[in-house]
Amino acid sequence: MSDVSQNKTQLKIDKDVPLPNSGTAGYLARRLEIGDSILIEDEIRATANNRANYLIERAKDHGFRTLKKELGPKSFRVWRIG
């Protein structure tokens, strides 16, 4: 069992820090029109999947409905459907 009191890291809670929305996915999500899609590929499957999921979350922030489909072992396509 570890002793938490020996941990030298100080943590604090920050309030009112805005979420970043300036990344590529955030920028592209705003511009999607119904029927538009974005192909997301990466050498690492998990990274491609995470990027697709991030795009979906940013699209939801704008009230959009999306559909994600895995096209291959390292690629996903995300469509705006509503």
N, CA and C atoms as an extended XYZ file, in Angstrom:
246
Properties=species:S:1:pos:R:3:atomname:S:1:resname:S:1:resid:I:1 pbc="F F F"
N         0.846       -1.183        0.000 N   MET     1
C         0.000        0.000        0.000 CA  MET     1
C         0.893        1.248        0.000 C   MET     1
N         0.613        2.166       -0.902 N   SER     2
C         1.445        3.368       -1.004 CA  SER     2
C         0.938        4.455       -0.072 C   SER     2
N         1.853        5.269        0.346 N   ASP     3
C         1.527        6.376        1.231 CA  ASP     3
C         1.325        7.626        0.383 C   ASP     3
N         0.106        8.101        0.302 N   VAL     4
C        -0.232        9.252       -0.534 CA  VAL     4
C         0.461       10.513       -0.032 C   VAL     4
N         0.723       10.609        1.265 N   SER     5
C         1.322       11.816        1.827 CA  SER     5
C         2.745       12.042        1.329 C   SER     5
N         3.404       11.002        0.784 N   GLN     6
C         4.759       11.158        0.273 CA  GLN     6
C         4.780       11.741       -1.138 C   GLN     6
N         3.642       11.804       -1.785 N   ASN     7
C         3.563       12.355       -3.133 CA  ASN     7
C         3.810       13.853       -3.076 C   ASN     7
N         4.807       14.329       -3.818 N   LYS     8
C         5.191       15.753       -3.803 CA  LYS     8
C         4.398       16.584       -4.805 C   LYS     8
N         3.635       15.948       -5.699 N   THR     9
C         2.881       16.670       -6.710 CA  THR     9
C         1.703       17.399       -6.073 C   THR     9
N         1.598       18.672       -6.363 N   GLN    10
C         0.491       19.471       -5.864 CA  GLN    10
C        -0.550       19.622       -6.966 C   GLN    10
N        -1.765       19.265       -6.689 N   LEU    11
C        -2.846       19.389       -7.659 CA  LEU    11
C        -3.798       20.471       -7.203 C   LEU    11
N        -4.399       21.156       -8.156 N   LYS    12
C        -5.404       22.156       -7.814 CA  LYS    12
C        -6.504       22.122       -8.857 C   LYS    12
N        -7.658       22.563       -8.479 N   ILE    13
C        -8.804       22.641       -9.377 CA  ILE    13
C        -8.845       24.033       -9.991 C   ILE    13
N        -8.927       24.095      -11.323 N   ASP    14
C        -9.059       25.363      -12.031 CA  ASP    14
C       -10.501       25.512      -12.480 C   ASP    14
N       -11.038       26.686      -12.338 N   LYS    15
C       -12.412       26.957      -12.740 CA  LYS    15
C       -12.432       27.872      -13.958 C   LYS    15
N       -13.477       27.709      -14.771 N   ASP    16
C       -13.727       28.583      -15.926 CA  ASP    16
C       -12.603       28.564      -16.964 C   ASP    16
N       -11.958       27.424      -17.163 N   VAL    17
C       -10.965       27.284      -18.225 CA  VAL    17
C       -11.711       26.712      -19.431 C   VAL    17
N       -11.782       27.452      -20.540 N   PRO    18
C       -12.559       26.965      -21.688 CA  PRO    18
C       -11.920       25.743      -22.331 C   PRO    18
N       -12.763       24.891      -22.864 N   LEU    19
C       -12.281       23.724      -23.597 CA  LEU    19
C       -11.655       24.180      -24.902 C   LEU    19
N       -10.581       23.551      -25.329 N   PRO    20
C        -9.994       23.939      -26.611 CA  PRO    20
C       -10.914       23.540      -27.752 C   PRO    20
N       -11.066       24.420      -28.695 N   ASN    21
C       -11.877       24.134      -29.875 CA  ASN    21
C       -11.163       24.611      -31.128 C   ASN    21
N        -9.869       24.818      -31.004 N   SER    22
C        -9.124       25.362      -32.128 CA  SER    22
C        -8.392       24.296      -32.932 C   SER    22
N        -8.493       23.041      -32.509 N   GLY    23
C        -7.832       21.972      -33.242 CA  GLY    23
C        -8.496       21.736      -34.583 C   GLY    23
N        -7.846       20.971      -35.418 N   THR    24
C        -8.360       20.700      -36.756 CA  THR    24
C        -9.753       20.101      -36.704 C   THR    24
N        -9.967       19.115      -35.833 N   ALA    25
C       -11.280       18.480      -35.759 CA  ALA    25
C       -12.345       19.480      -35.334 C   ALA    25
N       -12.025       20.314      -34.367 N   GLY    26
C       -12.984       21.321      -33.926 CA  GLY    26
C       -13.321       22.302      -35.033 C   GLY    26
N       -12.322       22.704      -35.776 N   TYR    27
C       -12.521       23.636      -36.878 CA  TYR    27
C       -13.353       22.991      -37.987 C   TYR    27
N       -13.033       21.754      -38.333 N   LEU    28
C       -13.755       21.076      -39.406 CA  LEU    28
C       -15.178       20.711      -38.996 C   LEU    28
N       -15.375       20.339      -37.751 N   ALA    29
C       -16.707       19.933      -37.291 CA  ALA    29
C       -17.725       21.045      -37.521 C   ALA    29
N       -17.330       22.277      -37.279 N   ARG    30
C       -18.243       23.414      -37.459 CA  ARG    30
C       -18.679       23.582      -38.900 C   ARG    30
N       -17.822       23.177      -39.826 N   ARG    31
C       -18.066       23.422      -41.245 CA  ARG    31
C       -18.794       22.292      -41.957 C   ARG    31
N       -19.009       21.184      -41.265 N   LEU    32
C       -19.678       20.050      -41.910 CA  LEU    32
C       -21.124       20.385      -42.244 C   LEU    32
N       -21.511       20.053      -43.450 N   GLU    33
C       -22.909       20.150      -43.854 CA  GLU    33
C       -23.450       18.729      -43.946 C   GLU    33
N       -24.762       18.579      -43.898 N   ILE    34
C       -25.364       17.256      -43.965 CA  ILE    34
C       -24.892       16.552      -45.243 C   ILE    34
N       -24.393       15.327      -45.074 N   GLY    35
C       -23.872       14.546      -46.191 CA  GLY    35
C       -22.364       14.634      -46.352 C   GLY    35
N       -21.728       15.657      -45.747 N   ASP    36
C       -20.272       15.774      -45.808 CA  ASP    36
C       -19.634       14.681      -44.964 C   ASP    36
N       -18.415       14.299      -45.338 N   SER    37
C       -17.685       13.310      -44.551 CA  SER    37
C       -16.213       13.670      -44.504 C   SER    37
N       -15.520       13.107      -43.517 N   ILE    38
C       -14.086       13.315      -43.355 CA  ILE    38
C       -13.444       11.952      -43.164 C   ILE    38
N       -12.398       11.688      -43.937 N   LEU    39
C       -11.621       10.461      -43.809 CA  LEU    39
C       -10.499       10.723      -42.817 C   LEU    39
N       -10.386        9.853      -41.824 N   ILE    40
C        -9.344        9.985      -40.808 CA  ILE    40
C        -8.496        8.726      -40.852 C   ILE    40
N        -7.199        8.909      -41.128 N   GLU    41
C        -6.263        7.789      -41.217 CA  GLU    41
C        -5.049        8.081      -40.351 C   GLU    41
N        -4.442        7.024      -39.833 N   ASP    42
C        -3.212        7.157      -39.069 CA  ASP    42
C        -2.490        5.824      -39.108 C   ASP    42
N        -1.197        5.839      -38.881 N   GLU    43
C        -0.421        4.598      -38.854 CA  GLU    43
C        -0.834        3.702      -37.680 C   GLU    43
N        -1.380        4.318      -36.642 N   ILE    44
C        -1.807        3.572      -35.453 CA  ILE    44
C        -3.326        3.609      -35.396 C   ILE    44
N        -3.953        2.437      -35.375 N   ARG    45
C        -5.413        2.340      -35.395 CA  ARG    45
C        -6.045        3.128      -34.249 C   ARG    45
N        -5.499        2.992      -33.049 N   ALA    46
C        -6.074        3.671      -31.884 CA  ALA    46
C        -6.057        5.179      -32.053 C   ALA    46
N        -5.011        5.706      -32.667 N   THR    47
C        -4.933        7.154      -32.887 CA  THR    47
C        -5.992        7.600      -33.885 C   THR    47
N        -6.158        6.861      -34.960 N   ALA    48
C        -7.189        7.192      -35.944 CA  ALA    48
C        -8.575        7.139      -35.303 C   ALA    48
N        -8.831        6.113      -34.512 N   ASN    49
C       -10.116        5.986      -33.836 CA  ASN    49
C       -10.342        7.138      -32.860 C   ASN    49
N        -9.320        7.502      -32.101 N   ASN    50
C        -9.446        8.618      -31.163 CA  ASN    50
C        -9.723        9.926      -31.882 C   ASN    50
N        -9.074       10.143      -33.008 N   ARG    51
C        -9.310       11.375      -33.781 CA  ARG    51
C       -10.737       11.408      -34.335 C   ARG    51
N       -11.215       10.263      -34.795 N   ALA    52
C       -12.595       10.192      -35.287 CA  ALA    52
C       -13.574       10.480      -34.159 C   ALA    52
N       -13.331        9.904      -32.994 N   ASN    53
C       -14.208       10.135      -31.843 CA  ASN    53
C       -14.165       11.590      -31.396 C   ASN    53
N       -12.996       12.221      -31.466 N   TYR    54
C       -12.881       13.631      -31.111 CA  TYR    54
C       -13.704       14.488      -32.079 C   TYR    54
N       -13.615       14.182      -33.360 N   LEU    55
C       -14.410       14.899      -34.357 CA  LEU    55
C       -15.895       14.746      -34.066 C   LEU    55
N       -16.322       13.550      -33.715 N   ILE    56
C       -17.724       13.293      -33.395 CA  ILE    56
C       -18.158       14.125      -32.194 C   ILE    56
N       -17.327       14.194      -31.172 N   GLU    57
C       -17.665       14.986      -29.982 CA  GLU    57
C       -17.772       16.467      -30.313 C   GLU    57
N       -16.867       16.982      -31.143 N   ARG    58
C       -16.949       18.397      -31.521 CA  ARG    58
C       -18.195       18.654      -32.363 C   ARG    58
N       -18.562       17.715      -33.227 N   ALA    59
C       -19.777       17.862      -34.027 CA  ALA    59
C       -21.003       17.889      -33.108 C   ALA    59
N       -21.012       17.051      -32.084 N   LYS    60
C       -22.124       17.047      -31.117 CA  LYS    60
C       -22.236       18.390      -30.417 C   LYS    60
N       -21.088       19.023      -30.147 N   ASP    61
C       -21.095       20.353      -29.517 CA  ASP    61
C       -21.906       21.353      -30.342 C   ASP    61
N       -21.968       21.134      -31.650 N   HIS    62
C       -22.707       22.017      -32.555 CA  HIS    62
C       -24.099       21.486      -32.862 C   HIS    62
N       -24.491       20.413      -32.169 N   GLY    63
C       -25.825       19.856      -32.355 CA  GLY    63
C       -25.963       18.946      -33.560 C   GLY    63
N       -24.836       18.504      -34.117 N   PHE    64
C       -24.866       17.663      -35.314 CA  PHE    64
C       -24.934       16.192      -34.929 C   PHE    64
N       -25.606       15.404      -35.765 N   ARG    65
C       -25.593       13.943      -35.647 CA  ARG    65
C       -24.573       13.416      -36.635 C   ARG    65
N       -23.854       12.370      -36.242 N   THR    66
C       -22.810       11.821      -37.093 CA  THR    66
C       -22.911       10.303      -37.182 C   THR    66
N       -22.195        9.759      -38.140 N   LEU    67
C       -22.072        8.313      -38.306 CA  LEU    67
C       -20.603        8.030      -38.581 C   LEU    67
N       -20.045        7.047      -37.869 N   LYS    68
C       -18.640        6.665      -38.058 CA  LYS    68
C       -18.583        5.239      -38.592 C   LYS    68
N       -17.732        5.023      -39.570 N   LYS    69
C       -17.542        3.676      -40.123 CA  LYS    69
C       -16.048        3.403      -40.249 C   LYS    69
N       -15.639        2.223      -39.788 N   GLU    70
C       -14.256        1.803      -39.949 CA  GLU    70
C       -14.096        1.263      -41.369 C   GLU    70
N       -13.163        1.846      -42.139 N   LEU    71
C       -12.969        1.458      -43.531 CA  LEU    71
C       -11.848        0.451      -43.706 C   LEU    71
N       -10.951        0.419      -42.785 N   GLY    72
C        -9.808       -0.480      -42.835 CA  GLY    72
C        -9.170       -0.530      -41.463 C   GLY    72
N        -8.060       -1.209      -41.355 N   PRO    73
C        -7.455       -1.358      -40.032 CA  PRO    73
C        -6.951       -0.049      -39.428 C   PRO    73
N        -6.739        0.972      -40.254 N   LYS    74
C        -6.200        2.234      -39.742 CA  LYS    74
C        -6.921        3.450      -40.290 C   LYS    74
N        -8.180        3.283      -40.694 N   SER    75
C        -8.910        4.421      -41.254 CA  SER    75
C       -10.397        4.357      -40.887 C   SER    75
N       -10.932        5.554      -40.691 N   PHE    76
C       -12.334        5.736      -40.335 CA  PHE    76
C       -12.885        6.889      -41.166 C   PHE    76
N       -14.169        6.833      -41.443 N   ARG    77
C       -14.848        7.944      -42.097 CA  ARG    77
C       -15.993        8.368      -41.188 C   ARG    77
N       -16.124        9.698      -41.026 N   VAL    78
C       -17.197       10.263      -40.206 CA  VAL    78
C       -18.055       11.135      -41.111 C   VAL    78
N       -19.373       10.874      -41.111 N   TRP    79
C       -20.327       11.657      -41.883 CA  TRP    79
C       -21.186       12.492      -40.949 C   TRP    79
N       -21.574       13.675      -41.410 N   ARG    80
C       -22.625       14.418      -40.725 CA  ARG    80
C       -23.941       13.964      -41.341 C   ARG    80
N       -24.847       13.474      -40.509 N   ILE    81
C       -26.126       12.954      -41.010 CA  ILE    81
C       -27.313       13.764      -40.534 C   ILE    81
N       -27.093       14.733      -39.709 N   GLY    82
C       -28.213       15.547      -39.237 CA  GLY    82
C       -27.761       16.715      -38.430 C   GLY    82
